[in-house]
Amino acid sequence: ITLGEKGSVVKEYDNIYSIPAMKVKPLNTTGAGDTFNGVLAAALLEGNSLQKAAYLASAAASISVTKEFVIDSIPYRNDIK
């Protein structure tokens, strides 16, 4: 579940993880959810745990809202780490 500036919550079996969002000054939130989902899927396909994938996705979404234009806001892998 994505919660905007409050981060997200993920459930894996009986484990529930609260994933914080980075504190940023947002310029445009359009595309943040798509960025989150794309990075989450990519991180899972790379073999990361759901918890780590959600942290990476949260970081990517947090970075994405700091830019004005949607396509330019999607961060590169090096930006996320």
PDB file of N, CA, C and O in Angstrom:
ATOM      1  N   ILE A   1       0.859  -1.164   0.000  1.00  0.00           N
ATOM      2  CA  ILE A   1       0.000   0.000   0.000  1.00  0.00           C
ATOM      3  C   ILE A   1       0.904   1.225   0.000  1.00  0.00           C
ATOM      4  O   ILE A   1       1.744   1.373   0.887  1.00  0.00           O
ATOM      5  N   THR A   2       0.741   2.103  -0.984  1.00  0.00           N
ATOM      6  CA  THR A   2       1.522   3.340  -0.982  1.00  0.00           C
ATOM      7  C   THR A   2       0.741   4.414  -0.232  1.00  0.00           C
ATOM      8  O   THR A   2      -0.479   4.518  -0.357  1.00  0.00           O
ATOM      9  N   LEU A   3       1.461   5.202   0.542  1.00  0.00           N
ATOM     10  CA  LEU A   3       0.848   6.197   1.418  1.00  0.00           C
ATOM     11  C   LEU A   3       1.392   7.605   1.192  1.00  0.00           C
ATOM     12  O   LEU A   3       1.338   8.447   2.089  1.00  0.00           O
ATOM     13  N   GLY A   4       1.915   7.859  -0.004  1.00  0.00           N
ATOM     14  CA  GLY A   4       2.444   9.186  -0.309  1.00  0.00           C
ATOM     15  C   GLY A   4       3.608   9.544   0.590  1.00  0.00           C
ATOM     16  O   GLY A   4       4.547   8.764   0.754  1.00  0.00           O
ATOM     17  N   GLU A   5       3.538  10.731   1.173  1.00  0.00           N
ATOM     18  CA  GLU A   5       4.641  11.221   2.010  1.00  0.00           C
ATOM     19  C   GLU A   5       4.835  10.396   3.283  1.00  0.00           C
ATOM     20  O   GLU A   5       5.836  10.551   3.983  1.00  0.00           O
ATOM     21  N   LYS A   6       3.876   9.522   3.578  1.00  0.00           N
ATOM     22  CA  LYS A   6       3.992   8.661   4.759  1.00  0.00           C
ATOM     23  C   LYS A   6       4.678   7.338   4.444  1.00  0.00           C
ATOM     24  O   LYS A   6       4.861   6.510   5.336  1.00  0.00           O
ATOM     25  N   GLY A   7       5.059   7.131   3.185  1.00  0.00           N
ATOM     26  CA  GLY A   7       5.786   5.918   2.818  1.00  0.00           C
ATOM     27  C   GLY A   7       4.871   4.848   2.265  1.00  0.00           C
ATOM     28  O   GLY A   7       3.991   5.130   1.452  1.00  0.00           O
ATOM     29  N   SER A   8       5.079   3.619   2.708  1.00  0.00           N
ATOM     30  CA  SER A   8       4.275   2.496   2.232  1.00  0.00           C
ATOM     31  C   SER A   8       4.277   1.390   3.273  1.00  0.00           C
ATOM     32  O   SER A   8       5.056   1.407   4.226  1.00  0.00           O
ATOM     33  N   VAL A   9       3.398   0.442   3.069  1.00  0.00           N
ATOM     34  CA  VAL A   9       3.313  -0.733   3.923  1.00  0.00           C
ATOM     35  C   VAL A   9       3.275  -1.943   3.000  1.00  0.00           C
ATOM     36  O   VAL A   9       2.505  -1.973   2.041  1.00  0.00           O
ATOM     37  N   VAL A  10       4.101  -2.936   3.288  1.00  0.00           N
ATOM     38  CA  VAL A  10       4.096  -4.173   2.512  1.00  0.00           C
ATOM     39  C   VAL A  10       3.917  -5.363   3.452  1.00  0.00           C
ATOM     40  O   VAL A  10       4.386  -5.360   4.590  1.00  0.00           O
ATOM     41  N   LYS A  11       3.233  -6.365   2.945  1.00  0.00           N
ATOM     42  CA  LYS A  11       2.995  -7.578   3.731  1.00  0.00           C
ATOM     43  C   LYS A  11       3.549  -8.763   2.961  1.00  0.00           C
ATOM     44  O   LYS A  11       3.249  -8.957   1.783  1.00  0.00           O
ATOM     45  N   GLU A  12       4.356  -9.541   3.643  1.00  0.00           N
ATOM     46  CA  GLU A  12       4.921 -10.756   3.069  1.00  0.00           C
ATOM     47  C   GLU A  12       4.681 -11.884   4.063  1.00  0.00           C
ATOM     48  O   GLU A  12       5.290 -11.929   5.132  1.00  0.00           O
ATOM     49  N   TYR A  13       3.783 -12.794   3.693  1.00  0.00           N
ATOM     50  CA  TYR A  13       3.362 -13.865   4.596  1.00  0.00           C
ATOM     51  C   TYR A  13       2.816 -13.247   5.873  1.00  0.00           C
ATOM     52  O   TYR A  13       1.844 -12.494   5.805  1.00  0.00           O
ATOM     53  N   ASP A  14       3.388 -13.527   7.021  1.00  0.00           N
ATOM     54  CA  ASP A  14       2.896 -12.958   8.278  1.00  0.00           C
ATOM     55  C   ASP A  14       3.645 -11.697   8.688  1.00  0.00           C
ATOM     56  O   ASP A  14       3.380 -11.141   9.754  1.00  0.00           O
ATOM     57  N   ASN A  15       4.571 -11.241   7.862  1.00  0.00           N
ATOM     58  CA  ASN A  15       5.375 -10.057   8.190  1.00  0.00           C
ATOM     59  C   ASN A  15       4.796  -8.812   7.525  1.00  0.00           C
ATOM     60  O   ASN A  15       4.464  -8.822   6.340  1.00  0.00           O
ATOM     61  N   ILE A  16       4.681  -7.743   8.307  1.00  0.00           N
ATOM     62  CA  ILE A  16       4.225  -6.460   7.789  1.00  0.00           C
ATOM     63  C   ILE A  16       5.353  -5.458   8.018  1.00  0.00           C
ATOM     64  O   ILE A  16       5.854  -5.306   9.133  1.00  0.00           O
ATOM     65  N   TYR A  17       5.741  -4.776   6.937  1.00  0.00           N
ATOM     66  CA  TYR A  17       6.835  -3.814   7.010  1.00  0.00           C
ATOM     67  C   TYR A  17       6.322  -2.420   6.695  1.00  0.00           C
ATOM     68  O   TYR A  17       5.612  -2.221   5.709  1.00  0.00           O
ATOM     69  N   SER A  18       6.677  -1.463   7.526  1.00  0.00           N
ATOM     70  CA  SER A  18       6.381  -0.056   7.280  1.00  0.00           C
ATOM     71  C   SER A  18       7.624   0.564   6.651  1.00  0.00           C
ATOM     72  O   SER A  18       8.690   0.589   7.267  1.00  0.00           O
ATOM     73  N   ILE A  19       7.490   1.054   5.451  1.00  0.00           N
ATOM     74  CA  ILE A  19       8.624   1.599   4.702  1.00  0.00           C
ATOM     75  C   ILE A  19       8.492   3.121   4.683  1.00  0.00           C
ATOM     76  O   ILE A  19       7.521   3.636   4.127  1.00  0.00           O
ATOM     77  N   PRO A  20       9.424   3.847   5.265  1.00  0.00           N
ATOM     78  CA  PRO A  20       9.305   5.308   5.292  1.00  0.00           C
ATOM     79  C   PRO A  20       9.620   5.939   3.930  1.00  0.00           C
ATOM     80  O   PRO A  20      10.364   5.379   3.126  1.00  0.00           O
ATOM     81  N   ALA A  21       9.043   7.095   3.700  1.00  0.00           N
ATOM     82  CA  ALA A  21       9.404   7.898   2.527  1.00  0.00           C
ATOM     83  C   ALA A  21      10.519   8.843   2.952  1.00  0.00           C
ATOM     84  O   ALA A  21      10.599   9.243   4.113  1.00  0.00           O
ATOM     85  N   MET A  22      11.369   9.190   2.008  1.00  0.00           N
ATOM     86  CA  MET A  22      12.411  10.180   2.289  1.00  0.00           C
ATOM     87  C   MET A  22      11.744  11.542   2.450  1.00  0.00           C
ATOM     88  O   MET A  22      10.740  11.829   1.797  1.00  0.00           O
ATOM     89  N   LYS A  23      12.292  12.362   3.302  1.00  0.00           N
ATOM     90  CA  LYS A  23      11.782  13.725   3.472  1.00  0.00           C
ATOM     91  C   LYS A  23      12.341  14.587   2.344  1.00  0.00           C
ATOM     92  O   LYS A  23      13.546  14.832   2.280  1.00  0.00           O
ATOM     93  N   VAL A  24      11.473  15.039   1.469  1.00  0.00           N
ATOM     94  CA  VAL A  24      11.880  15.859   0.333  1.00  0.00           C
ATOM     95  C   VAL A  24      10.895  17.002   0.158  1.00  0.00           C
ATOM     96  O   VAL A  24       9.812  17.000   0.742  1.00  0.00           O
ATOM     97  N   LYS A  25      11.280  17.972  -0.648  1.00  0.00           N
ATOM     98  CA  LYS A  25      10.381  19.069  -1.002  1.00  0.00           C
ATOM     99  C   LYS A  25       9.791  18.746  -2.375  1.00  0.00           C
ATOM    100  O   LYS A  25      10.472  18.887  -3.390  1.00  0.00           O
ATOM    101  N   PRO A  26       8.526  18.311  -2.412  1.00  0.00           N
ATOM    102  CA  PRO A  26       7.954  17.881  -3.685  1.00  0.00           C
ATOM    103  C   PRO A  26       7.641  19.049  -4.629  1.00  0.00           C
ATOM    104  O   PRO A  26       7.178  20.109  -4.207  1.00  0.00           O
ATOM    105  N   LEU A  27       7.910  18.816  -5.918  1.00  0.00           N
ATOM    106  CA  LEU A  27       7.539  19.777  -6.956  1.00  0.00           C
ATOM    107  C   LEU A  27       6.365  19.260  -7.772  1.00  0.00           C
ATOM    108  O   LEU A  27       5.482  20.032  -8.146  1.00  0.00           O
ATOM    109  N   ASN A  28       6.347  17.951  -8.052  1.00  0.00           N
ATOM    110  CA  ASN A  28       5.299  17.356  -8.865  1.00  0.00           C
ATOM    111  C   ASN A  28       5.196  15.883  -8.491  1.00  0.00           C
ATOM    112  O   ASN A  28       6.156  15.130  -8.656  1.00  0.00           O
ATOM    113  N   THR A  29       4.042  15.471  -7.991  1.00  0.00           N
ATOM    114  CA  THR A  29       3.878  14.092  -7.549  1.00  0.00           C
ATOM    115  C   THR A  29       3.377  13.160  -8.652  1.00  0.00           C
ATOM    116  O   THR A  29       3.236  11.956  -8.435  1.00  0.00           O
ATOM    117  N   THR A  30       3.110  13.717  -9.833  1.00  0.00           N
ATOM    118  CA  THR A  30       2.651  12.895 -10.944  1.00  0.00           C
ATOM    119  C   THR A  30       3.721  11.860 -11.300  1.00  0.00           C
ATOM    120  O   THR A  30       4.884  12.212 -11.497  1.00  0.00           O
ATOM    121  N   GLY A  31       3.341  10.624 -11.382  1.00  0.00           N
ATOM    122  CA  GLY A  31       4.267   9.567 -11.759  1.00  0.00           C
ATOM    123  C   GLY A  31       4.969   8.891 -10.604  1.00  0.00           C
ATOM    124  O   GLY A  31       5.695   7.920 -10.816  1.00  0.00           O
ATOM    125  N   ALA A  32       4.776   9.373  -9.387  1.00  0.00           N
ATOM    126  CA  ALA A  32       5.464   8.768  -8.236  1.00  0.00           C
ATOM    127  C   ALA A  32       5.025   7.325  -8.027  1.00  0.00           C
ATOM    128  O   ALA A  32       5.857   6.465  -7.739  1.00  0.00           O
ATOM    129  N   GLY A  33       3.750   7.050  -8.165  1.00  0.00           N
ATOM    130  CA  GLY A  33       3.255   5.688  -8.004  1.00  0.00           C
ATOM    131  C   GLY A  33       3.777   4.757  -9.087  1.00  0.00           C
ATOM    132  O   GLY A  33       4.129   3.609  -8.817  1.00  0.00           O
ATOM    133  N   ASP A  34       3.824   5.262 -10.318  1.00  0.00           N
ATOM    134  CA  ASP A  34       4.367   4.457 -11.419  1.00  0.00           C
ATOM    135  C   ASP A  34       5.848   4.172 -11.194  1.00  0.00           C
ATOM    136  O   ASP A  34       6.319   3.065 -11.452  1.00  0.00           O
ATOM    137  N   THR A  35       6.574   5.168 -10.716  1.00  0.00           N
ATOM    138  CA  THR A  35       7.990   4.981 -10.417  1.00  0.00           C
ATOM    139  C   THR A  35       8.161   3.937  -9.315  1.00  0.00           C
ATOM    140  O   THR A  35       9.002   3.045  -9.421  1.00  0.00           O
ATOM    141  N   PHE A  36       7.361   4.055  -8.265  1.00  0.00           N
ATOM    142  CA  PHE A  36       7.412   3.088  -7.167  1.00  0.00           C
ATOM    143  C   PHE A  36       7.188   1.673  -7.696  1.00  0.00           C
ATOM    144  O   PHE A  36       7.974   0.768  -7.415  1.00  0.00           O
ATOM    145  N   ASN A  37       6.120   1.488  -8.459  1.00  0.00           N
ATOM    146  CA  ASN A  37       5.781   0.151  -8.958  1.00  0.00           C
ATOM    147  C   ASN A  37       6.837  -0.402  -9.902  1.00  0.00           C
ATOM    148  O   ASN A  37       7.160  -1.588  -9.845  1.00  0.00           O
ATOM    149  N   GLY A  38       7.376   0.443 -10.767  1.00  0.00           N
ATOM    150  CA  GLY A  38       8.410  -0.009 -11.694  1.00  0.00           C
ATOM    151  C   GLY A  38       9.678  -0.447 -10.989  1.00  0.00           C
ATOM    152  O   GLY A  38      10.247  -1.489 -11.314  1.00  0.00           O
ATOM    153  N   VAL A  39      10.120   0.341 -10.028  1.00  0.00           N
ATOM    154  CA  VAL A  39      11.333  -0.003  -9.279  1.00  0.00           C
ATOM    155  C   VAL A  39      11.081  -1.223  -8.389  1.00  0.00           C
ATOM    156  O   VAL A  39      11.960  -2.072  -8.242  1.00  0.00           O
ATOM    157  N   LEU A  40       9.902  -1.314  -7.803  1.00  0.00           N
ATOM    158  CA  LEU A  40       9.566  -2.487  -6.989  1.00  0.00           C
ATOM    159  C   LEU A  40       9.646  -3.757  -7.841  1.00  0.00           C
ATOM    160  O   LEU A  40      10.263  -4.742  -7.435  1.00  0.00           O
ATOM    161  N   ALA A  41       9.028  -3.734  -9.010  1.00  0.00           N
ATOM    162  CA  ALA A  41       9.049  -4.906  -9.893  1.00  0.00           C
ATOM    163  C   ALA A  41      10.473  -5.248 -10.333  1.00  0.00           C
ATOM    164  O   ALA A  41      10.863  -6.416 -10.319  1.00  0.00           O
ATOM    165  N   ALA A  42      11.249  -4.234 -10.721  1.00  0.00           N
ATOM    166  CA  ALA A  42      12.626  -4.476 -11.172  1.00  0.00           C
ATOM    167  C   ALA A  42      13.470  -5.050 -10.042  1.00  0.00           C
ATOM    168  O   ALA A  42      14.246  -5.982 -10.255  1.00  0.00           O
ATOM    169  N   ALA A  43      13.323  -4.499  -8.844  1.00  0.00           N
ATOM    170  CA  ALA A  43      14.114  -4.982  -7.705  1.00  0.00           C
ATOM    171  C   ALA A  43      13.740  -6.422  -7.337  1.00  0.00           C
ATOM    172  O   ALA A  43      14.609  -7.211  -6.964  1.00  0.00           O
ATOM    173  N   LEU A  44      12.473  -6.760  -7.438  1.00  0.00           N
ATOM    174  CA  LEU A  44      12.061  -8.137  -7.161  1.00  0.00           C
ATOM    175  C   LEU A  44      12.602  -9.094  -8.225  1.00  0.00           C
ATOM    176  O   LEU A  44      13.044 -10.198  -7.906  1.00  0.00           O
ATOM    177  N   LEU A  45      12.565  -8.668  -9.479  1.00  0.00           N
ATOM    178  CA  LEU A  45      13.102  -9.506 -10.554  1.00  0.00           C
ATOM    179  C   LEU A  45      14.604  -9.708 -10.426  1.00  0.00           C
ATOM    180  O   LEU A  45      15.139 -10.709 -10.901  1.00  0.00           O
ATOM    181  N   GLU A  46      15.283  -8.768  -9.790  1.00  0.00           N
ATOM    182  CA  GLU A  46      16.723  -8.899  -9.556  1.00  0.00           C
ATOM    183  C   GLU A  46      17.027  -9.801  -8.374  1.00  0.00           C
ATOM    184  O   GLU A  46      18.193 -10.072  -8.086  1.00  0.00           O
ATOM    185  N   GLY A  47      15.989 -10.273  -7.680  1.00  0.00           N
ATOM    186  CA  GLY A  47      16.195 -11.206  -6.576  1.00  0.00           C
ATOM    187  C   GLY A  47      16.196 -10.591  -5.193  1.00  0.00           C
ATOM    188  O   GLY A  47      16.490 -11.282  -4.217  1.00  0.00           O
ATOM    189  N   ASN A  48      15.877  -9.311  -5.080  1.00  0.00           N
ATOM    190  CA  ASN A  48      15.818  -8.666  -3.771  1.00  0.00           C
ATOM    191  C   ASN A  48      14.601  -9.152  -2.990  1.00  0.00           C
ATOM    192  O   ASN A  48      13.604  -9.578  -3.575  1.00  0.00           O
ATOM    193  N   SER A  49      14.691  -9.086  -1.679  1.00  0.00           N
ATOM    194  CA  SER A  49      13.540  -9.400  -0.839  1.00  0.00           C
ATOM    195  C   SER A  49      12.469  -8.335  -1.061  1.00  0.00           C
ATOM    196  O   SER A  49      12.761  -7.248  -1.559  1.00  0.00           O
ATOM    197  N   LEU A  50      11.232  -8.652  -0.691  1.00  0.00           N
ATOM    198  CA  LEU A  50      10.160  -7.671  -0.828  1.00  0.00           C
ATOM    199  C   LEU A  50      10.463  -6.428   0.000  1.00  0.00           C
ATOM    200  O   LEU A  50      10.215  -5.308  -0.447  1.00  0.00           O
ATOM    201  N   GLN A  51      10.995  -6.618   1.197  1.00  0.00           N
ATOM    202  CA  GLN A  51      11.296  -5.473   2.059  1.00  0.00           C
ATOM    203  C   GLN A  51      12.347  -4.567   1.418  1.00  0.00           C
ATOM    204  O   GLN A  51      12.160  -3.351   1.380  1.00  0.00           O
ATOM    205  N   LYS A  52      13.442  -5.129   0.915  1.00  0.00           N
ATOM    206  CA  LYS A  52      14.485  -4.313   0.289  1.00  0.00           C
ATOM    207  C   LYS A  52      13.958  -3.669  -0.988  1.00  0.00           C
ATOM    208  O   LYS A  52      14.256  -2.506  -1.259  1.00  0.00           O
ATOM    209  N   ALA A  53      13.186  -4.402  -1.768  1.00  0.00           N
ATOM    210  CA  ALA A  53      12.617  -3.851  -3.000  1.00  0.00           C
ATOM    211  C   ALA A  53      11.718  -2.661  -2.693  1.00  0.00           C
ATOM    212  O   ALA A  53      11.717  -1.674  -3.428  1.00  0.00           O
ATOM    213  N   ALA A  54      10.956  -2.753  -1.613  1.00  0.00           N
ATOM    214  CA  ALA A  54      10.071  -1.653  -1.225  1.00  0.00           C
ATOM    215  C   ALA A  54      10.872  -0.438  -0.767  1.00  0.00           C
ATOM    216  O   ALA A  54      10.478   0.697  -1.037  1.00  0.00           O
ATOM    217  N   TYR A  55      11.986  -0.658  -0.081  1.00  0.00           N
ATOM    218  CA  TYR A  55      12.851   0.467   0.306  1.00  0.00           C
ATOM    219  C   TYR A  55      13.420   1.170  -0.926  1.00  0.00           C
ATOM    220  O   TYR A  55      13.445   2.399  -0.989  1.00  0.00           O
ATOM    221  N   LEU A  56      13.874   0.389  -1.896  1.00  0.00           N
ATOM    222  CA  LEU A  56      14.404   0.975  -3.130  1.00  0.00           C
ATOM    223  C   LEU A  56      13.313   1.726  -3.882  1.00  0.00           C
ATOM    224  O   LEU A  56      13.543   2.820  -4.396  1.00  0.00           O
ATOM    225  N   ALA A  57      12.125   1.132  -3.945  1.00  0.00           N
ATOM    226  CA  ALA A  57      10.998   1.763  -4.629  1.00  0.00           C
ATOM    227  C   ALA A  57      10.591   3.062  -3.940  1.00  0.00           C
ATOM    228  O   ALA A  57      10.270   4.048  -4.603  1.00  0.00           O
ATOM    229  N   SER A  58      10.605   3.058  -2.627  1.00  0.00           N
ATOM    230  CA  SER A  58      10.264   4.262  -1.867  1.00  0.00           C
ATOM    231  C   SER A  58      11.278   5.374  -2.124  1.00  0.00           C
ATOM    232  O   SER A  58      10.910   6.535  -2.305  1.00  0.00           O
ATOM    233  N   ALA A  59      12.548   5.007  -2.137  1.00  0.00           N
ATOM    234  CA  ALA A  59      13.589   5.997  -2.420  1.00  0.00           C
ATOM    235  C   ALA A  59      13.400   6.577  -3.826  1.00  0.00           C
ATOM    236  O   ALA A  59      13.512   7.788  -4.019  1.00  0.00           O
ATOM    237  N   ALA A  60      13.117   5.719  -4.800  1.00  0.00           N
ATOM    238  CA  ALA A  60      12.932   6.170  -6.177  1.00  0.00           C
ATOM    239  C   ALA A  60      11.731   7.104  -6.284  1.00  0.00           C
ATOM    240  O   ALA A  60      11.810   8.143  -6.939  1.00  0.00           O
ATOM    241  N   ALA A  61      10.627   6.741  -5.649  1.00  0.00           N
ATOM    242  CA  ALA A  61       9.431   7.581  -5.694  1.00  0.00           C
ATOM    243  C   ALA A  61       9.678   8.925  -5.000  1.00  0.00           C
ATOM    244  O   ALA A  61       9.210   9.967  -5.460  1.00  0.00           O
ATOM    245  N   SER A  62      10.415   8.886  -3.896  1.00  0.00           N
ATOM    246  CA  SER A  62      10.737  10.135  -3.186  1.00  0.00           C
ATOM    247  C   SER A  62      11.578  11.058  -4.055  1.00  0.00           C
ATOM    248  O   SER A  62      11.362  12.270  -4.081  1.00  0.00           O
ATOM    249  N   ILE A  63      12.530  10.481  -4.759  1.00  0.00           N
ATOM    250  CA  ILE A  63      13.373  11.279  -5.658  1.00  0.00           C
ATOM    251  C   ILE A  63      12.532  11.832  -6.804  1.00  0.00           C
ATOM    252  O   ILE A  63      12.708  12.981  -7.210  1.00  0.00           O
ATOM    253  N   SER A  64      11.615  11.012  -7.324  1.00  0.00           N
ATOM    254  CA  SER A  64      10.852  11.415  -8.510  1.00  0.00           C
ATOM    255  C   SER A  64       9.986  12.647  -8.277  1.00  0.00           C
ATOM    256  O   SER A  64       9.761  13.417  -9.211  1.00  0.00           O
ATOM    257  N   VAL A  65       9.500  12.851  -7.073  1.00  0.00           N
ATOM    258  CA  VAL A  65       8.627  14.001  -6.820  1.00  0.00           C
ATOM    259  C   VAL A  65       9.389  15.320  -6.700  1.00  0.00           C
ATOM    260  O   VAL A  65       8.776  16.384  -6.606  1.00  0.00           O
ATOM    261  N   THR A  66      10.707  15.255  -6.701  1.00  0.00           N
ATOM    262  CA  THR A  66      11.498  16.482  -6.555  1.00  0.00           C
ATOM    263  C   THR A  66      11.785  17.165  -7.893  1.00  0.00           C
ATOM    264  O   THR A  66      12.440  18.207  -7.933  1.00  0.00           O
ATOM    265  N   LYS A  67      11.296  16.580  -8.982  1.00  0.00           N
ATOM    266  CA  LYS A  67      11.535  17.151 -10.308  1.00  0.00           C
ATOM    267  C   LYS A  67      10.210  17.587 -10.922  1.00  0.00           C
ATOM    268  O   LYS A  67       9.148  17.065 -10.582  1.00  0.00           O
ATOM    269  N   GLU A  68      10.292  18.547 -11.826  1.00  0.00           N
ATOM    270  CA  GLU A  68       9.084  19.148 -12.383  1.00  0.00           C
ATOM    271  C   GLU A  68       8.388  18.282 -13.431  1.00  0.00           C
ATOM    272  O   GLU A  68       7.160  18.193 -13.440  1.00  0.00           O
ATOM    273  N   PHE A  69       9.151  17.646 -14.308  1.00  0.00           N
ATOM    274  CA  PHE A  69       8.552  16.914 -15.417  1.00  0.00           C
ATOM    275  C   PHE A  69       8.607  15.410 -15.171  1.00  0.00           C
ATOM    276  O   PHE A  69       9.607  14.890 -14.676  1.00  0.00           O
ATOM    277  N   VAL A  70       7.529  14.718 -15.519  1.00  0.00           N
ATOM    278  CA  VAL A  70       7.372  13.308 -15.167  1.00  0.00           C
ATOM    279  C   VAL A  70       8.475  12.416 -15.734  1.00  0.00           C
ATOM    280  O   VAL A  70       9.109  11.680 -14.978  1.00  0.00           O
ATOM    281  N   ILE A  71       8.717  12.464 -17.026  1.00  0.00           N
ATOM    282  CA  ILE A  71       9.721  11.572 -17.617  1.00  0.00           C
ATOM    283  C   ILE A  71      11.104  11.865 -17.045  1.00  0.00           C
ATOM    284  O   ILE A  71      11.861  10.938 -16.756  1.00  0.00           O
ATOM    285  N   ASP A  72      11.435  13.119 -16.882  1.00  0.00           N
ATOM    286  CA  ASP A  72      12.734  13.492 -16.312  1.00  0.00           C
ATOM    287  C   ASP A  72      12.841  13.141 -14.834  1.00  0.00           C
ATOM    288  O   ASP A  72      13.942  13.097 -14.285  1.00  0.00           O
ATOM    289  N   SER A  73      11.707  12.891 -14.187  1.00  0.00           N
ATOM    290  CA  SER A  73      11.730  12.660 -12.738  1.00  0.00           C
ATOM    291  C   SER A  73      12.076  11.226 -12.359  1.00  0.00           C
ATOM    292  O   SER A  73      12.416  10.961 -11.206  1.00  0.00           O
ATOM    293  N   ILE A  74      11.996  10.301 -13.303  1.00  0.00           N
ATOM    294  CA  ILE A  74      12.292   8.905 -12.984  1.00  0.00           C
ATOM    295  C   ILE A  74      13.799   8.771 -12.759  1.00  0.00           C
ATOM    296  O   ILE A  74      14.585   9.015 -13.675  1.00  0.00           O
ATOM    297  N   PRO A  75      14.205   8.388 -11.554  1.00  0.00           N
ATOM    298  CA  PRO A  75      15.639   8.363 -11.247  1.00  0.00           C
ATOM    299  C   PRO A  75      16.365   7.179 -11.882  1.00  0.00           C
ATOM    300  O   PRO A  75      15.775   6.131 -12.141  1.00  0.00           O
ATOM    301  N   TYR A  76      17.637   7.372 -12.120  1.00  0.00           N
ATOM    302  CA  TYR A  76      18.507   6.284 -12.576  1.00  0.00           C
ATOM    303  C   TYR A  76      18.885   5.434 -11.372  1.00  0.00           C
ATOM    304  O   TYR A  76      18.778   5.883 -10.231  1.00  0.00           O
ATOM    305  N   ARG A  77      19.325   4.215 -11.623  1.00  0.00           N
ATOM    306  CA  ARG A  77      19.708   3.274 -10.562  1.00  0.00           C
ATOM    307  C   ARG A  77      20.710   3.907  -9.595  1.00  0.00           C
ATOM    308  O   ARG A  77      20.561   3.764  -8.381  1.00  0.00           O
ATOM    309  N   ASN A  78      21.725   4.602 -10.108  1.00  0.00           N
ATOM    310  CA  ASN A  78      22.743   5.215  -9.239  1.00  0.00           C
ATOM    311  C   ASN A  78      22.154   6.282  -8.336  1.00  0.00           C
ATOM    312  O   ASN A  78      22.648   6.496  -7.229  1.00  0.00           O
ATOM    313  N   ASP A  79      21.098   6.959  -8.792  1.00  0.00           N
ATOM    314  CA  ASP A  79      20.442   7.984  -7.976  1.00  0.00           C
ATOM    315  C   ASP A  79      19.722   7.365  -6.788  1.00  0.00           C
ATOM    316  O   ASP A  79      19.648   7.962  -5.714  1.00  0.00           O
ATOM    317  N   ILE A  80      19.194   6.171  -6.986  1.00  0.00           N
ATOM    318  CA  ILE A  80      18.410   5.510  -5.936  1.00  0.00           C
ATOM    319  C   ILE A  80      19.313   5.025  -4.807  1.00  0.00           C
ATOM    320  O   ILE A  80      18.959   5.139  -3.634  1.00  0.00           O
ATOM    321  N   LYS A  81      20.462   4.492  -5.153  1.00  0.00           N
ATOM    322  CA  LYS A  81      21.365   3.960  -4.134  1.00  0.00           C
ATOM    323  C   LYS A  81      22.031   5.078  -3.383  1.00  0.00           C
ATOM    324  O   LYS A  81      22.830   4.825  -2.481  1.00  0.00           O
TER     325      LYS A  81
END
